[in-house]
Amino acid sequence: MCKAIEIASNGKIRVVANFLAWYLELESDYGVIDRLSRARSDKDIVNSLYVALRVKERLKKRAREERNIPEDVFEDRVVPGQTAIEEVLKYASECPQIVGGVLAILALSMRPYAGGGEK
C-alpha cells in the first residue's frame, strides 16, 4: 500500500517534483500538473512526464537567460535522470493516483531550486 508521505519524502521523487516546479515556473503551463493530479494509471504519469521532459532543452535555455543558471548546471542538478524516473514509475505502477497527486502538489508548492540533483 502506498502512503503519500512516503512518496513525498523520497529524494528521487523530489528531484522530479523540482523539475516539474521549474517547468511550471518557466513555461507557465499548468496542463501537465493538472494531468498529474488526475492520473488514474501509470500511463497517465508517463505521458505527463514525457510532455514536461520533451522541452528540457528549451527550459535549460530559459533558465540560463532568465535566471542566469548555466545549462550544464540545469542539466546536472534539475533534469531528472534515469534512477529518479524509475523511482516514479515504480510507485506509479502501484498507486498512480497518489503519485500523480503528490507530484502535482509538490510541484505547485515548492520553489524551484538548482541544487541537489539525484543522489
MILO-101776 format. One record per residue (C-alpha): residue in three letters; chain; x, z, y. Coordinates in nm, 3 decimals. Layout:
MILO-101776
residu_chaine_xx_zz_yy
ala_A_X_Z_Y
...
//
This chain:
MILO-101776
residu_chaine_xx_zz_yy
met_A_0.000_0.000_0.000
cys_A_0.136_-0.097_0.340
lys_A_0.149_0.154_0.622
ala_A_0.162_0.032_0.980
ile_A_0.413_0.300_1.081
glu_A_0.649_0.196_0.801
ile_A_0.632_-0.165_0.914
ala_A_0.660_-0.085_1.286
ser_A_0.969_0.131_1.236
asn_A_1.151_-0.126_1.022
gly_A_1.454_-0.257_1.214
lys_A_1.420_-0.614_1.091
ile_A_1.052_-0.624_1.184
arg_A_1.151_-0.505_1.532
val_A_1.403_-0.790_1.560
val_A_1.120_-1.037_1.500
ala_A_0.890_-0.849_1.739
asn_A_1.161_-0.858_2.007
phe_A_1.191_-1.234_1.965
leu_A_0.814_-1.264_1.998
ala_A_0.829_-1.049_2.313
trp_A_1.086_-1.292_2.454
tyr_A_0.864_-1.582_2.352
leu_A_0.573_-1.423_2.535
glu_A_0.784_-1.342_2.841
leu_A_0.941_-1.687_2.877
glu_A_0.659_-1.910_2.754
ser_A_0.360_-1.704_2.872
asp_A_0.183_-1.824_2.559
tyr_A_-0.048_-1.565_2.409
gly_A_-0.171_-1.807_2.141
val_A_0.094_-1.708_1.886
ile_A_0.032_-1.339_1.947
asp_A_-0.343_-1.389_1.914
arg_A_-0.296_-1.577_1.586
leu_A_-0.078_-1.296_1.453
ser_A_-0.339_-1.037_1.544
arg_A_-0.599_-1.234_1.346
ala_A_-0.376_-1.312_1.047
arg_A_-0.555_-1.294_0.714
ser_A_-0.288_-1.439_0.488
asp_A_0.087_-1.473_0.469
lys_A_0.036_-1.839_0.557
asp_A_-0.107_-1.733_0.895
ile_A_0.208_-1.528_0.959
val_A_0.436_-1.815_0.853
asn_A_0.254_-2.062_1.079
ser_A_0.270_-1.829_1.378
leu_A_0.642_-1.762_1.334
tyr_A_0.704_-2.133_1.294
val_A_0.534_-2.207_1.626
ala_A_0.747_-1.947_1.806
leu_A_1.076_-2.035_1.635
arg_A_1.047_-2.410_1.683
val_A_1.101_-2.364_2.059
lys_A_1.403_-2.132_2.027
glu_A_1.634_-2.387_2.194
arg_A_1.406_-2.402_2.497
leu_A_1.389_-2.022_2.501
lys_A_1.770_-1.998_2.492
lys_A_1.793_-2.231_2.788
arg_A_1.526_-2.047_2.986
ala_A_1.686_-1.708_2.911
arg_A_2.014_-1.844_3.049
glu_A_1.851_-1.992_3.358
glu_A_1.603_-1.715_3.436
arg_A_1.778_-1.404_3.302
asn_A_2.143_-1.505_3.301
ile_A_2.175_-1.439_2.928
pro_A_2.428_-1.670_2.762
glu_A_2.277_-1.895_2.499
asp_A_2.512_-1.770_2.226
val_A_2.415_-1.409_2.301
phe_A_2.047_-1.503_2.283
glu_A_2.106_-1.680_1.951
asp_A_2.302_-1.389_1.802
arg_A_2.101_-1.097_1.935
val_A_1.745_-1.221_1.987
val_A_1.665_-1.507_1.750
pro_A_1.577_-1.353_1.411
gly_A_1.791_-1.457_1.118
gln_A_1.709_-1.514_0.755
thr_A_1.704_-1.148_0.650
ala_A_1.463_-1.047_0.927
ile_A_1.229_-1.335_0.844
glu_A_1.248_-1.249_0.474
glu_A_1.154_-0.889_0.552
val_A_0.849_-1.002_0.749
leu_A_0.746_-1.236_0.467
lys_A_0.791_-0.963_0.207
tyr_A_0.549_-0.737_0.390
ala_A_0.319_-1.027_0.483
ser_A_0.272_-1.118_0.118
glu_A_0.143_-0.765_0.055
cys_A_-0.057_-0.693_0.371
pro_A_-0.078_-0.983_0.618
gln_A_-0.342_-0.824_0.839
ile_A_-0.131_-0.517_0.905
val_A_0.193_-0.715_0.952
gly_A_0.029_-0.958_1.194
gly_A_-0.130_-0.676_1.389
val_A_0.192_-0.474_1.407
leu_A_0.396_-0.775_1.520
ala_A_0.137_-0.860_1.785
ile_A_0.118_-0.503_1.916
leu_A_0.496_-0.461_1.926
ala_A_0.545_-0.796_2.100
leu_A_0.288_-0.705_2.363
ser_A_0.415_-0.353_2.418
met_A_0.792_-0.389_2.406
arg_A_1.013_-0.502_2.687
pro_A_1.228_-0.792_2.561
tyr_A_1.594_-0.697_2.526
ala_A_1.909_-0.891_2.442
gly_A_2.086_-0.623_2.241
gly_A_2.088_-0.530_1.880
gly_A_2.011_-0.823_1.660
glu_A_1.998_-0.794_1.284
lys_A_2.184_-0.518_1.112
//
